[in-house]
């Protein structure tokens, strides 16, 4: 799905360095730490309370698919811990789309793809968003944009995952965090 984006200008939000450490520890939901098997099984048991799931990250998307659960939306970049990751099975999704989102940024085109995936009706099915760049911070706009009772899960380094059940308070917190980012325009 990679395309030549050379010359493209993007409006983005850039992560302030002072937020990097706190965001990597998670804080908006339930942390699930432990072995891959424990984390995946525990996550699956908690999904019963979710109207739909957005999974952000190659590893968690792949593990859920391995266990027979296809999230409504998966956001991946083909990399796990700075190493190439086995591609997520695109055939498990009804729609495959892409966007650009450089490391340490949240770009408008990525937010728009997430928004489109979240607003697609149930009959449209499941959406895979392949990010050219890095998907890590895209959990924030997914939380800010998701309807109530949807869930967002994403990886936590050296732990496992965090599961966020969206409500107005959590959405507002994600929006306030994004307001702390610096508005920039970048050219690829």
C-alpha positions as CSV (number, residue, x, y, z in Angstrom):
1,X,0.0,0.0,0.0
2,X,3.0,2.3,0.2
3,X,2.8,5.1,-2.3
4,X,5.2,7.9,-3.3
5,X,4.2,10.8,-1.2
6,X,7.2,13.0,-2.3
7,X,6.3,16.7,-2.3
8,X,3.1,16.2,-0.3
9,X,2.4,18.9,2.3
10,X,0.7,17.8,5.5
11,X,-0.9,19.6,8.4
12,X,0.2,17.8,11.5
13,X,0.4,18.0,15.3
14,X,3.9,17.3,16.7
15,X,4.4,15.5,20.0
16,X,6.1,17.7,22.6
17,X,9.1,15.9,24.1
18,X,7.8,16.4,27.6
19,X,4.8,14.3,26.9
20,X,6.7,11.4,25.2
21,X,7.4,9.4,28.4
22,X,4.0,9.8,30.0
23,X,2.1,8.8,26.8
24,X,4.2,5.7,26.5
25,X,3.0,4.5,29.9
26,X,-0.7,4.8,29.2
27,X,-3.2,6.3,31.5
28,X,-6.7,6.5,30.0
29,X,-7.8,2.9,30.4
30,X,-7.1,-0.6,31.8
31,X,-3.5,-1.7,31.5
32,X,-3.0,-5.4,30.8
33,X,0.6,-6.5,31.3
34,X,2.1,-9.9,31.1
35,X,2.8,-12.7,28.6
36,X,1.4,-12.4,25.1
37,X,-1.0,-15.2,25.8
38,X,-2.2,-13.7,29.1
39,X,-2.6,-10.2,27.6
40,X,-4.5,-11.4,24.6
41,X,-6.8,-13.7,26.5
42,X,-7.5,-10.9,29.1
43,X,-8.1,-8.4,26.4
44,X,-10.5,-10.7,24.6
45,X,-12.5,-11.2,27.9
46,X,-12.9,-7.5,28.4
47,X,-14.1,-6.8,24.8
48,X,-17.5,-8.1,25.8
49,X,-18.3,-4.6,27.1
50,X,-17.3,-2.9,23.8
51,X,-19.7,-2.0,21.0
52,X,-16.8,-2.1,18.5
53,X,-12.9,-2.2,18.7
54,X,-10.2,-0.1,17.2
55,X,-6.8,-1.7,17.5
56,X,-3.8,0.4,17.0
57,X,-0.5,-1.4,16.3
58,X,0.7,-4.3,14.2
59,X,1.4,-6.7,17.1
60,X,-2.0,-6.4,18.9
61,X,-3.9,-6.4,15.5
62,X,-2.1,-9.6,14.5
63,X,-2.6,-11.3,17.9
64,X,-6.3,-10.6,17.9
65,X,-6.6,-12.0,14.3
66,X,-4.6,-15.0,15.4
67,X,-7.2,-15.6,18.1
68,X,-10.0,-15.3,15.6
69,X,-11.2,-11.8,16.6
70,X,-11.2,-9.1,13.8
71,X,-11.4,-5.6,15.2
72,X,-13.8,-3.2,13.5
73,X,-10.7,-1.0,12.7
74,X,-7.0,-1.9,12.7
75,X,-4.4,0.8,12.3
76,X,-0.9,-0.6,11.4
77,X,2.4,0.5,10.0
78,X,4.2,-2.8,9.3
79,X,6.7,-2.3,12.2
80,X,6.8,-3.5,15.8
81,X,9.5,-2.1,18.1
82,X,11.4,-0.6,15.1
83,X,11.5,-4.0,13.3
84,X,9.5,-5.1,10.3
85,X,6.4,-7.0,11.4
86,X,4.6,-9.8,9.5
87,X,1.8,-8.0,7.5
88,X,-1.6,-8.0,8.9
89,X,-4.0,-10.2,6.9
90,X,-5.7,-7.7,4.7
91,X,-8.2,-10.3,3.5
92,X,-9.8,-10.2,6.9
93,X,-11.0,-6.7,6.2
94,X,-13.7,-5.3,3.9
95,X,-11.8,-2.1,3.2
96,X,-8.1,-1.4,3.1
97,X,-6.9,2.2,3.0
98,X,-3.8,4.2,3.8
99,X,-2.4,7.5,5.1
100,X,0.8,9.2,5.9
101,X,1.8,9.9,9.5
102,X,5.5,10.5,10.3
103,X,7.0,9.4,13.7
104,X,6.0,11.7,16.7
105,X,3.2,13.3,14.7
106,X,-0.6,13.1,14.3
107,X,-1.3,14.2,10.7
108,X,-4.7,15.5,9.5
109,X,-4.9,12.9,6.7
110,X,-4.5,10.1,9.2
111,X,-7.2,11.6,11.5
112,X,-9.5,11.8,8.4
113,X,-8.9,8.1,7.6
114,X,-9.7,7.2,11.2
115,X,-12.8,9.4,11.2
116,X,-14.0,7.8,7.9
117,X,-13.4,4.3,9.3
118,X,-15.3,5.1,12.6
119,X,-18.2,6.7,10.7
120,X,-18.6,3.8,8.2
121,X,-21.8,1.9,8.8
122,X,-21.7,-1.6,10.2
123,X,-22.6,-3.1,6.8
124,X,-19.4,-1.6,5.3
125,X,-17.5,-4.0,7.6
126,X,-14.1,-3.9,9.0
127,X,-11.4,-1.4,8.0
128,X,-7.6,-1.8,7.8
129,X,-5.7,1.5,7.8
130,X,-2.0,1.1,6.7
131,X,0.1,4.0,7.8
132,X,3.1,5.1,5.9
133,X,5.2,6.3,8.9
134,X,4.2,5.4,12.4
135,X,0.8,4.7,13.9
136,X,1.6,4.9,17.7
137,X,0.1,8.3,18.4
138,X,-3.0,7.6,16.3
139,X,-4.7,6.0,19.3
140,X,-5.3,9.6,20.6
141,X,-7.5,10.7,17.7
142,X,-9.2,7.3,17.7
143,X,-10.1,7.9,21.3
144,X,-11.2,11.5,20.7
145,X,-13.3,10.6,17.6
146,X,-14.9,7.2,18.6
147,X,-18.5,6.9,19.7
148,X,-19.4,6.1,23.3
149,X,-18.9,2.4,24.3
150,X,-16.4,1.8,21.5
151,X,-13.0,0.5,22.7
152,X,-9.5,1.4,21.6
153,X,-6.5,-0.8,22.4
154,X,-2.9,-0.1,21.7
155,X,0.5,-1.5,22.8
156,X,2.4,-0.4,25.9
157,X,6.1,-0.9,25.7
158,X,7.5,-3.5,28.2
159,X,4.0,-4.2,29.5
160,X,1.3,-5.4,27.0
161,X,-1.7,-3.3,26.0
162,X,-4.1,-0.6,27.3
163,X,-7.8,-0.9,26.7
164,X,-9.8,2.3,26.7
165,X,-13.6,2.2,26.8
166,X,-14.7,5.5,25.2
167,X,-17.0,7.9,27.1
168,X,-17.3,11.7,26.9
169,X,-14.7,12.2,29.7
170,X,-12.1,10.0,28.0
171,X,-12.7,11.6,24.6
172,X,-12.3,15.0,26.1
173,X,-9.1,14.0,27.8
174,X,-7.7,12.8,24.5
175,X,-8.7,16.1,22.8
176,X,-7.0,18.1,25.6
177,X,-3.8,16.1,25.2
178,X,-3.8,16.7,21.4
179,X,-4.2,20.4,22.1
180,X,-0.8,20.3,23.8
181,X,0.8,19.2,20.5
182,X,2.5,21.8,18.3
183,X,0.7,22.6,15.0
184,X,3.2,22.1,12.1
185,X,3.2,21.7,8.4
186,X,5.6,19.2,6.9
187,X,6.6,18.5,3.4
188,X,7.5,15.0,2.4
